[in-house]
Structures are given as structure tokens and as C-alpha cells.
Amino acid sequence: MDSPPRSGDTIAILAITQVLSWGTLYYAFAIVAHDIARELALPPAAVFGAFSWCLLVAGVAATPSGMLIDRHGGRLVMAGGSLLCGLGFILLSQARGVLGYYLAWSVLGASMAAVLYEAAFATLNRQFGLGARRAISTVSLFGGLASTVFWPLTVQLNGMLGWRHTFLIYGLAQLLLCLPLHLLLGTPPARARVHPHALAGADFSLRQALRHPAFWKLAFAFSANSFIFSALSVHLIPILQAYGHALSNVVWMAALIGPMQVAGRLGEMRFGRNARPQAVGMACFAVLPGALLGVLFWGQHQAAVALFCVLYGFSNGILTIVRGTVPQQLFGARHYGAISGALAGPALAARAAGPIAIATLLQFKASPALLFSLLLVFSLASLVLYLLAVRSESGAAARPR
């Protein structure tokens, strides 16, 4: 029988694997997408459409993945995700046409639901229950380094080896590093499934949560923000280049996002640890519209772009913690994996729409001002929906009947 994992071991393992998984699955694609389109002779909409399809697959798989983690812990689920991820990257490195290309991203989409934050947070929740907030903050703190490490790394690997060998290397990293690490997570004993204090407040089942209005307001708040995140993850560099900035300058300005995600998470751990997660969320949802306004009007200035990257990274860094902790506060810890997976479904669909929507607009030569105006509308919608979701103390946090 597996021994229960020590908290420090679990956090360290997930910190390492989140950097690798986010860096390879999410951030690398923005660097190599146009090279893929050129070599495979595919239009940009088809290239980015495969990434969007990948996110839709992840959205479908998110709830079953969370339910499995609720019942059995994250060890085998996350290890299986690493296996799929490695195989998906190997398939991608060998793709010669549109069918092989989409097949690879389908496999990678299934892996996303089992290796990214939703799965990691569900694993931490199963071990720590409502005491998981600090562990979630710590893991997301390290995960914030993914863009800082993998944007420049992918530029270098792609320049030296090409996109095929770059993805082959990333596939081997999943198989030879992330897979063994996830197998070291161990299996928490059955009594760890519910933290001693988990039943002090709300204790919703998935069905009860789906019937509550706060669930859908929160889901669509996260979805609007996810649209922005995915659109910028893939298209930020070319959009900023359209303002006249050199690629090298844009890459290093965009690389500020990672350290600022880390700074935001450090700030949350240091100054926000005694604040309610709902209140922390209000602050980070409010920052993004201001950041988008700044780059919308002054995007031709490098200082404005750098400030945008700083504020965007800061807001997104804290929002990751909010996604991991607010559902716990509103709906309880017992069925956290299933509920957070269901919340992730619409958000992943929005992430799927983001890259393809912006790619389509770029095909029609949309200006940076138009693109950032669209993202500003989504950021304001996400703020309003979030405020509506958490406005009442007696809302979702009340024990369901």
C-alpha cells in the first residue's frame, strides 16, 4: 500500500511539473505557430484552430479528471496525463499534414485536463482540504515562471533545431521527468479525502453546484478572463510587433509577465493570506481593464507595453490562486475536483475561442487598437460577473439543502 505523501514532497513535485507542463503545452506554441503554418502549408486559422480544438478537448475531459482525483488522488491521473502529453508531442513532431496535426493536438488536449492547474489543485485539495490555500499559492508561484523560461527557451531551440525537434524534446521531458515525478506523488489515505475542517461551511455536490446561480456567474467570469489569457498567450508577441516593436524587444518585454505572476503570488501569500479569497479576486479582476486601457492608447511606447506586461502578469498570477481557492470557499472541499473541473469547462471553451478569434481578425489585418478594445470588453464583463457571483455572503457559501 502506498504511504501518504508528505506535504513538502507533493508541493515540490507539482511545482516542477507545472512549470514544464505550462511551458511546453501553452507558451511554446506562440513561438512556433507561424513556422508550423509555413512548413505544413496550412492557413493560420487551421494552425490556431488545432490549438483551440485542443482546449475544447481539455474542457470536455476536465470534469471526469477532477472526479477521478476526488476519488483516488492525483498520482495515476497526473501520471497518465504526462504519458499522453509526451505521446502527443511526439505525434506533433512527426505531423506531415492536417490530419496528423489535429490528431496530435487532440491527444495533447486530453493530457491538459490531467496535468495543468485544475488537476494539480484538485490533487492538493484532496490532500489538504480547505487547508490547501497555501499549497495552491506555492505551486502557482512556481508555475508563474513557465513563460519566462519557455518563451526564450523555445526561441532558442526553434532557431537551432526547428519546431519538430523542439516538440520532440518537450515530449521526452514529459515522459522522462514529469511522468516519474507524478508517480512519486503517492496515494493519500481515504481519511485524507476530506480535510477535518472541510465540512465547516458549504458542502455542495456537483449537481447542487450546477443548480446554483453563483456557479454560472463565476464560470463565465473565469471564461471571459480565460478568453483574454489564451488570446494573449498565443498572439501577444505578433500583436505587439504590429505596434512597430522589434521581435527581440517584444519577447523580453513579454517575458516580464512570468516574474510579475510570481510577484503577484508572493504578494498574495505575504499580504493576502488573511484576506478572504473572494476579496483578493475583486482586486485582481479590477486590474486587468486598466492595464488594457494603457496599452490600447500608448502601445507604440515600449514603457507602456512593459507596464502592461507587468500589470497583466500581476493580475493573472493572483487570478490563478483565486481560481483554485474561491470555488472551495463557495462550494466546499468534498467534491472540489468535480466542481472545479465543471467550472473549467466553459473557461477552456473560452480559451479555445481566444486564439482562433484573434487569428481570424489578424487575417483581416485588424489593428492592435481593435484587438485590445475587444479584450477590454471581455475584461469588463469578467469583472462584473465576478462581482455578481461573490456579492452575497449568504449565497453559494450557505450549506445546500
C-alpha positions as CSV (number, residue, x, y, z in Angstrom):
1,M,0.0,0.0,0.0
2,D,1.3,3.5,-0.9
3,S,2.2,5.7,2.0
4,P,0.6,9.1,2.2
5,P,2.7,11.8,0.5
6,R,4.5,14.4,2.6
7,S,3.2,17.9,2.0
8,G,6.6,19.3,1.0
9,D,7.1,16.4,-1.5
10,T,3.8,16.9,-3.1
11,I,4.2,20.7,-3.4
12,A,7.8,20.3,-4.8
13,I,6.7,17.7,-7.4
14,L,3.8,19.8,-8.6
15,A,5.8,23.0,-8.7
16,I,8.3,21.4,-11.1
17,T,5.8,19.7,-13.3
18,Q,3.6,22.8,-13.6
19,V,6.5,24.8,-14.9
20,L,7.2,22.1,-17.5
21,S,3.6,21.4,-18.4
22,W,2.5,25.0,-18.8
23,G,5.7,26.0,-20.6
24,T,5.5,23.2,-23.2
25,L,1.7,22.9,-23.7
26,Y,0.8,26.6,-23.6
27,Y,3.7,29.0,-24.1
28,A,5.8,27.3,-26.7
29,F,3.1,27.3,-29.3
30,A,3.1,31.1,-29.7
31,I,6.7,31.0,-30.8
32,V,6.5,28.2,-33.4
33,A,2.9,28.6,-34.8
34,H,3.9,30.6,-37.9
35,D,6.8,28.2,-38.7
36,I,4.3,25.3,-38.4
37,A,1.9,27.1,-40.8
38,R,4.7,27.6,-43.3
39,E,6.1,24.1,-43.3
40,L,2.7,22.3,-43.3
41,A,1.2,24.8,-45.8
42,L,-1.7,25.5,-43.6
43,P,-3.6,28.8,-43.2
44,P,-3.2,30.5,-39.8
45,A,-6.8,29.7,-38.9
46,A,-6.2,26.0,-39.3
47,V,-3.0,26.1,-37.3
48,F,-4.5,28.0,-34.4
49,G,-7.8,26.1,-34.8
50,A,-6.0,22.9,-33.8
51,F,-4.9,24.6,-30.6
52,S,-8.4,25.7,-30.0
53,W,-9.7,22.2,-30.6
54,C,-7.1,21.0,-28.1
55,L,-8.6,23.3,-25.5
56,L,-12.1,22.1,-26.2
57,V,-11.0,18.5,-25.7
58,A,-9.4,19.6,-22.4
59,G,-12.7,21.2,-21.4
60,V,-14.7,18.0,-22.0
61,A,-12.1,16.0,-20.1
62,A,-11.8,18.4,-17.1
63,T,-14.8,17.2,-15.1
64,P,-14.1,13.4,-15.4
65,S,-10.5,14.1,-14.5
66,G,-11.5,16.1,-11.4
67,M,-13.9,13.3,-10.3
68,L,-11.2,10.7,-10.6
69,I,-8.8,12.9,-8.5
70,D,-11.6,13.4,-5.9
71,R,-11.9,9.6,-5.5
72,H,-8.4,8.3,-6.0
73,G,-5.9,11.2,-5.7
74,G,-3.7,12.7,-8.4
75,R,-0.9,10.2,-8.7
76,L,-2.2,8.0,-11.5
77,V,-4.4,10.7,-13.2
78,M,-1.5,13.1,-13.5
79,A,1.0,10.4,-14.5
80,G,-1.4,9.3,-17.2
81,G,-1.7,12.9,-18.3
82,S,2.1,13.1,-18.6
83,L,2.1,9.9,-20.7
84,L,-0.5,11.3,-23.0
85,C,1.3,14.7,-23.2
86,G,4.6,13.0,-24.1
87,L,3.0,10.9,-26.8
88,G,1.1,14.0,-28.1
89,F,4.3,16.0,-28.5
90,I,6.0,13.1,-30.3
91,L,3.0,12.8,-32.7
92,L,3.1,16.6,-33.2
93,S,6.8,16.4,-34.1
94,Q,6.0,13.9,-36.8
95,A,2.9,15.5,-38.3
96,R,3.0,15.8,-42.1
97,G,-0.5,17.0,-42.8
98,V,-3.6,18.4,-41.3
99,L,-5.0,15.1,-40.0
100,G,-1.8,14.2,-38.1
101,Y,-1.5,17.7,-36.8
102,Y,-5.1,17.7,-35.4
103,L,-4.7,14.2,-34.0
104,A,-1.6,15.3,-32.1
105,W,-3.5,18.3,-30.6
106,S,-6.4,16.0,-29.7
107,V,-4.1,13.8,-27.6
108,L,-2.5,17.0,-26.0
109,G,-5.9,18.3,-25.2
110,A,-6.8,15.1,-23.2
111,S,-3.5,15.5,-21.4
112,M,-4.1,19.1,-20.4
113,A,-7.1,18.1,-18.2
114,A,-4.8,15.9,-16.2
115,V,-1.5,17.9,-15.9
116,L,-2.3,21.6,-15.7
117,Y,-3.5,23.7,-12.7
118,E,-7.0,22.2,-12.4
119,A,-5.6,18.7,-11.8
120,A,-2.8,20.0,-9.6
121,F,-5.2,22.0,-7.4
122,A,-7.6,19.1,-7.1
123,T,-4.7,16.9,-6.0
124,L,-3.7,19.4,-3.4
125,N,-7.3,19.8,-2.3
126,R,-7.7,16.1,-1.8
127,Q,-4.7,16.0,0.5
128,F,-5.2,19.3,2.4
129,G,-8.9,20.1,2.1
130,L,-9.7,23.7,3.0
131,G,-6.1,24.0,4.2
132,A,-4.9,23.8,0.6
133,R,-4.8,27.5,0.0
134,R,-1.1,28.0,0.9
135,A,-0.1,24.9,-1.1
136,I,-2.1,26.2,-4.1
137,S,-0.3,29.6,-3.8
138,T,3.1,27.9,-3.6
139,V,2.6,25.7,-6.6
140,S,1.1,28.5,-8.7
141,L,4.1,30.7,-7.6
142,F,6.5,28.4,-9.4
143,G,4.1,27.8,-12.3
144,G,4.3,31.6,-13.0
145,L,7.9,31.0,-14.2
146,A,6.7,29.0,-17.2
147,S,6.5,31.8,-19.7
148,T,9.8,33.4,-18.5
149,V,11.6,30.1,-19.0
150,F,9.9,28.7,-22.1
151,W,9.4,31.7,-24.3
152,P,13.1,32.4,-24.6
153,L,14.0,28.7,-24.5
154,T,11.6,27.9,-27.3
155,V,13.0,30.8,-29.4
156,Q,16.5,29.3,-28.9
157,L,15.5,25.7,-29.6
158,N,13.4,26.6,-32.6
159,G,16.2,28.7,-34.1
160,M,18.8,26.0,-33.6
161,L,16.7,22.8,-34.2
162,G,13.4,23.7,-35.7
163,W,9.9,23.2,-34.3
164,R,9.8,19.5,-34.8
165,H,12.9,18.7,-32.7
166,T,11.7,21.3,-30.2
167,F,8.5,19.4,-29.6
168,L,10.3,16.1,-29.6
169,I,12.5,17.4,-26.8
170,Y,9.4,18.6,-24.9
171,G,7.7,15.2,-25.3
172,L,10.8,13.4,-23.9
173,A,10.8,15.9,-21.0
174,Q,7.2,14.8,-20.2
175,L,8.0,11.1,-20.4
176,L,11.3,11.2,-18.6
177,L,10.8,13.8,-16.0
178,C,7.1,14.7,-15.4
179,L,5.8,11.1,-15.6
180,P,8.2,9.7,-12.9
181,L,7.6,12.7,-10.7
182,H,3.9,12.3,-10.8
183,L,4.2,8.6,-9.9
184,L,6.1,9.8,-6.8
185,L,3.0,11.7,-5.6
186,G,1.8,8.7,-3.6
187,T,-1.8,8.0,-2.7
188,P,-3.4,9.8,0.2
189,P,-5.3,7.5,2.6
190,A,-9.0,7.5,2.4
191,R,-9.3,9.7,5.5
192,A,-7.4,12.5,3.7
193,R,-10.1,12.7,1.2
194,V,-12.0,15.2,3.4
195,H,-10.0,17.6,5.5
196,P,-11.1,17.8,9.2
197,H,-12.4,21.3,8.6
198,A,-13.8,20.8,5.1
199,L,-17.4,20.5,6.3
200,A,-17.4,23.6,8.4
201,G,-19.1,25.6,5.6
202,A,-20.5,24.7,2.3
203,D,-20.6,21.1,1.1
204,F,-22.1,21.1,-2.4
205,S,-22.3,18.1,-4.6
206,L,-21.6,18.7,-8.3
207,R,-25.3,18.6,-9.1
208,Q,-26.1,21.1,-6.4
209,A,-23.4,23.5,-7.5
210,L,-24.6,23.3,-11.1
211,R,-28.1,24.5,-9.9
212,H,-26.7,27.5,-8.1
213,P,-26.6,30.9,-9.9
214,A,-23.3,31.8,-8.4
215,F,-21.7,28.8,-10.1
216,W,-22.6,30.1,-13.6
217,K,-21.7,33.7,-12.8
218,L,-18.3,32.5,-11.6
219,A,-17.9,30.2,-14.5
220,F,-18.5,32.9,-17.1
221,A,-16.3,35.4,-15.2
222,F,-13.4,32.9,-15.4
223,S,-14.4,32.2,-19.0
224,A,-14.2,35.9,-20.1
225,N,-10.8,36.2,-18.4
226,S,-9.6,32.9,-20.0
227,F,-10.5,34.3,-23.4
228,I,-8.1,37.1,-22.8
229,F,-5.4,34.9,-21.3
230,S,-5.4,32.4,-24.2
231,A,-5.6,35.1,-26.9
232,L,-2.6,36.9,-25.4
233,S,-0.7,33.7,-24.7
234,V,-0.7,32.9,-28.4
235,H,-0.9,36.3,-30.1
236,L,0.7,38.9,-27.7
237,I,4.0,38.8,-29.5
238,P,2.8,39.4,-33.0
239,I,0.2,42.0,-31.8
240,L,2.9,44.0,-30.1
241,Q,5.1,43.7,-33.1
242,A,2.3,45.4,-35.1
243,Y,2.9,48.5,-33.0
244,G,6.4,48.6,-34.5
245,H,8.4,46.9,-31.8
246,A,11.3,44.6,-32.7
247,L,10.8,40.8,-32.0
248,S,13.7,40.7,-29.6
249,N,12.3,43.6,-27.6
250,V,8.8,42.2,-27.6
251,V,10.0,38.7,-26.4
252,W,11.8,40.2,-23.4
253,M,9.0,42.6,-22.5
254,A,6.6,39.7,-22.7
255,A,8.9,37.7,-20.5
256,L,8.2,40.2,-17.7
257,I,4.8,38.5,-17.4
258,G,6.3,35.5,-15.7
259,P,8.2,37.3,-12.9
260,M,5.2,39.5,-12.3
261,Q,3.0,36.4,-12.0
262,V,5.4,35.3,-9.4
263,A,5.4,38.7,-7.7
264,G,1.6,38.7,-7.6
265,R,1.6,35.3,-6.0
266,L,4.3,36.3,-3.5
267,G,2.2,39.3,-2.6
268,E,-0.9,37.2,-2.1
269,M,1.0,34.8,0.1
270,R,2.5,37.7,2.1
271,F,-0.2,40.3,2.3
272,G,-3.4,38.5,1.2
273,R,-3.2,35.3,3.2
274,N,-5.6,36.6,5.9
275,A,-7.9,38.1,3.3
276,R,-10.9,36.3,2.0
277,P,-10.2,34.8,-1.4
278,Q,-13.3,36.5,-2.7
279,A,-11.8,39.9,-1.8
280,V,-8.5,39.1,-3.4
281,G,-10.3,38.1,-6.6
282,M,-12.1,41.5,-6.7
283,A,-8.7,43.3,-6.8
284,C,-7.1,41.1,-9.5
285,F,-10.2,41.3,-11.7
286,A,-10.2,45.1,-11.5
287,V,-6.5,45.5,-12.5
288,L,-6.8,44.0,-16.0
289,P,-9.1,46.6,-17.6
290,G,-6.8,49.4,-16.5
291,A,-3.8,47.5,-18.0
292,L,-5.6,47.0,-21.3
293,L,-6.6,50.7,-21.5
294,G,-3.0,51.7,-21.1
295,V,-1.7,49.5,-23.9
296,L,-4.7,50.4,-26.1
297,F,-3.8,54.1,-26.0
298,W,0.0,54.1,-25.6
299,G,1.0,50.7,-27.2
300,Q,3.6,52.3,-29.5
301,H,5.7,53.2,-26.5
302,Q,7.9,50.5,-25.0
303,A,7.4,51.8,-21.5
304,A,3.6,51.4,-21.9
305,V,4.0,47.8,-23.2
306,A,6.3,46.9,-20.4
307,L,3.8,48.3,-17.9
308,F,1.0,46.4,-19.5
309,C,3.1,43.2,-19.2
310,V,3.8,43.9,-15.5
311,L,0.1,44.6,-14.6
312,Y,-1.2,41.7,-16.8
313,G,1.2,39.3,-15.2
314,F,0.5,40.6,-11.7
315,S,-3.3,40.2,-12.2
316,N,-3.1,36.8,-13.9
317,G,-0.7,35.5,-11.3
318,I,-3.1,36.2,-8.5
319,L,-6.2,35.1,-10.5
320,T,-4.7,31.6,-10.7
321,I,-4.9,31.4,-6.9
322,V,-8.4,32.8,-7.0
323,R,-9.5,30.0,-9.4
324,G,-8.1,27.5,-7.0
325,T,-9.5,28.9,-3.8
326,V,-12.8,30.7,-4.4
327,P,-14.7,27.6,-5.6
328,Q,-13.5,25.9,-2.4
329,Q,-14.9,28.7,-0.3
330,L,-18.2,28.9,-2.2
331,F,-18.9,25.2,-2.7
332,G,-16.8,23.2,-0.3
333,A,-13.9,20.8,-0.5
334,R,-15.5,17.3,-0.7
335,H,-16.4,17.5,-4.4
336,Y,-13.8,20.2,-5.3
337,G,-12.2,18.3,-8.2
338,A,-15.6,17.7,-10.0
339,I,-16.8,21.2,-9.3
340,S,-13.6,22.9,-10.4
341,G,-13.5,20.7,-13.4
342,A,-17.0,21.8,-14.3
343,L,-16.0,25.4,-13.8
344,A,-13.0,24.8,-16.0
345,G,-15.2,23.5,-18.9
346,P,-16.6,26.9,-20.0
347,A,-13.3,28.6,-19.3
348,L,-11.4,26.1,-21.5
349,A,-14.0,26.6,-24.3
350,A,-13.3,30.3,-24.0
351,R,-9.6,29.6,-24.1
352,A,-10.3,27.7,-27.3
353,A,-12.1,30.6,-28.8
354,G,-9.5,33.2,-28.0
355,P,-6.7,32.1,-30.3
356,I,-8.9,31.3,-33.3
357,A,-10.9,34.6,-32.9
358,I,-7.8,36.7,-32.8
359,A,-6.2,34.7,-35.6
360,T,-9.2,35.3,-37.8
361,L,-9.2,39.1,-37.1
362,L,-5.4,39.2,-37.8
363,Q,-6.1,37.6,-41.2
364,F,-8.3,40.6,-42.0
365,K,-5.5,42.9,-40.9
366,A,-7.2,44.1,-37.7
367,S,-5.3,46.8,-35.9
368,P,-3.8,46.4,-32.5
369,A,-6.3,49.0,-31.2
370,L,-9.2,46.9,-32.4
371,L,-7.8,43.8,-30.8
372,F,-7.1,45.4,-27.5
373,S,-10.6,47.0,-27.5
374,L,-12.2,43.6,-27.9
375,L,-10.1,42.3,-25.0
376,L,-11.1,45.3,-22.9
377,V,-14.8,44.4,-23.3
378,F,-14.1,40.9,-22.2
379,S,-12.2,42.1,-19.1
380,L,-15.0,44.4,-18.0
381,A,-17.5,41.6,-18.5
382,S,-15.4,39.3,-16.3
383,L,-15.2,41.9,-13.6
384,V,-18.9,42.5,-13.5
385,L,-19.8,38.7,-13.5
386,Y,-17.3,38.0,-10.7
387,L,-18.7,40.8,-8.5
388,L,-22.2,39.4,-9.0
389,A,-21.0,35.9,-8.2
390,V,-19.5,36.8,-4.8
391,R,-21.6,39.8,-3.8
392,S,-23.7,37.9,-1.2
393,E,-22.2,36.3,1.9
394,S,-25.3,34.1,2.2
395,G,-25.1,33.0,-1.5
396,A,-23.3,29.9,-2.5
397,A,-21.4,29.7,0.8
398,A,-24.6,28.7,2.6
399,R,-24.9,24.9,3.2
400,P,-27.1,23.5,0.4
401,R,-30.5,22.0,1.4
